[in-house]
Amino acid sequence: MSVKIDGMAEISANIAKLTKQKLPQAAKKSLNTLARRAMKGATQTVAKEIGVPHKTIRNRAKLTKPAEKTRLEARIKVIRSNMPAIRLFENRSTKMWVGRGGIVVGKYAIKRGFKQTLKNGRTHLMQRQGKARYSIDVVKIPLSQPLTQAFSHELKDYQQDIQKELTKQLSEVFK
C-alpha cells in the first residue's frame, strides 16, 4: 500500500518562497528588537548609577539606522559627552545641601561649588577651581565611561541573544 501526496512540488515551492521572503524580514525585526533592548538596558543602568531619571539618559542614545532587509545592521548613536550637574535636579527627590566651602547634590559633593543663574537665563552649578582669572567652571558629570561599559555589558551575549530572537521571530512567521 502506498500513499501519494498531491501537490508536493507546490508545497516545497511555497516553503522556498516563504524562506526567501520571511527570513530577511525576521532577521531585520530581531536585530532592531535587540538594538532597542540594548539601548533601554544600558540607559537604565547608567541612569540608576548616576541618580537621574531614565528619560534624561535615554535622550542620549538613538537608533539612527535601523536594520533593513537588504542591510542587516543597526546603528546606535550615543552622545557620550559630559552632562551638566544641574540635570541632577530633574529627579525631584534630589536635594541640594549648602554648607561651608561647598555644596552636596544627591551623591555628588562639589567643593567650592554654588548655584548661579547665568546671563542667558540658564541655571548651572558652578565651581571655583583656583585663583586664575577665569577659574569658575560649570560642574559636569562624566558619562563616556559609564555609557561605554553599560553598552558593552548589554551586548556581550549578542550571539546567543540574536539566535534566540531569530528563532522567536521565525516561529511566529511559521505558525
N, C-alpha and C positions, 0 to 999 in steps of 0.2 A: 504494500500500500504506500503510495507516495502522495505527498502534499504539494500542491502547486500554488504559489503566491502570485496573484495577478498584479502587475504594475510595479514589480521590484525595481526596474530601471528608473521609473518615475520617482520612487521613494528615495533612491540613492542620489538622484539628481537634485531633489528638493533638499536633502541633507547637505549636499555640497554647496548649494546656493545659500542655505542658511548660514553655514560656517563662513562663507565668503563675505556675507553682508553683516552678520551679527557679531562676529568675533572682534573686528576692529572697533565696533561701537561699544562692546562690553569692555574692551581694554581701555578705551578712552574714558568711559564712565568710572572705571575702577581707579585709574590714575588721578582723575580730578577729585574723587572722593578721598583718596589717600592724601593728596596735597592739602585739601581743606581740613582734614582731620589733624595733619601735622601742624598746620598754622594755628588751629584752635588750641591744641595741646601745648605748643611752645609758648604762645602768648599768655595763656592762663598761668603757666608755671612762672614765667617772668613777672607777671603782674602780682602774683601772690608773694614772690620773693622780694619785690621792691616795695610793695604795700600801696599800690594804686589800683583803681578799678580796672577790670579786664578790658573795658572799652578803650581806655587810654593807650594801652599797648597794642590792642587789636588793630588800631588805625595805622600802625607802623608796618604791618605785613599785608601784602596784597597779591592775589593770584593774577599776575599780569597777562600771562599767556596760558590759558587752559589747554589741555591736550585736545587734539582733533583726530579724526580717523586717519588722516594721512601723516600727521606729525604726532607721534606718541611720546610727547614730553610736555611736562607742565613747568612753568617758570613762576617762582615765587619771588617777589621783590620785597626786601626787608630794609627799612630805614633804621640803621644801627647807630645813628648819631646820638650824642648825649641829650638827655631830657632835662629841661629846666626844673629845679626843685619845687617851684610854685605849683607844678602839676600834681604834687602830693596832696594838695588841698581839694582835688576832685573827689577824693574819698571823704565824705562828710564827717567821718569819725576821727579824722586826723586833726590833732590839736597842736597848737604851737605854744611852747613854753619859752618865755623870755627871761633870761637870767643875766647875771653879771658876766659880761665878757662873751656872750654868745646866745644862740637860740637852739632849741631842740624841736624838730618837726618829725613826728612819727618816730621812727627809729634812727633818724639821722641827727647827729649833733654837729652844729656849724659854729665853729669858734669865730668870734668877732663878726657874727652874722646879724643881719637886720632885714626887715621887710620895707620895701620902698616902692612908691608909685612913680614911674618914670615920666618923662615929658610927653611920650607918645600915648600915655594913658594906661599902659600895662603895669601890672604889679609884679615884682620879682623879689626873690630872696637874694640878697647881695652879701658879699663877704669882703672884708678888708684883708689884704694879703701882703702887708709890708708898708714901707714909708715912701715908696716911689710916688711919682706924680699921679699916675693912673693905677692906683693899687686896688681899686674896687672892681670886682667881677661878679657876674651872675653865677649863682651856685647851680651846678648841673650834676645829674646823676648819670654815671656811665652805663650804657646799655649794650655796647657792642659785644662784650664777653658773655653776659648772661643770655642774650638772644642767640648767639652762635652756639653756645653749649646746649641750649634748650632745643634748637632745631636739629642739631646733630644727634641728640638723645632721642628725639621723636622719630628720626629717620634711620636709626641704626639697624632696626629689624625690617628694613624696607623690602628685602627679597621675600621673606615669609608673608609679610602683610599684603604685598601685591598678589601673591599666589592665592591667599585666602579670599581677597576681594574679587579677583578674577573668577574664581570658582563660584562665588556667590552670585556674581552678575550673570555668568553663563547658565547657572541652574535656574535663574529667573527667566532667562530667554527661552530655555528648552522645556518649560513647564507645559 
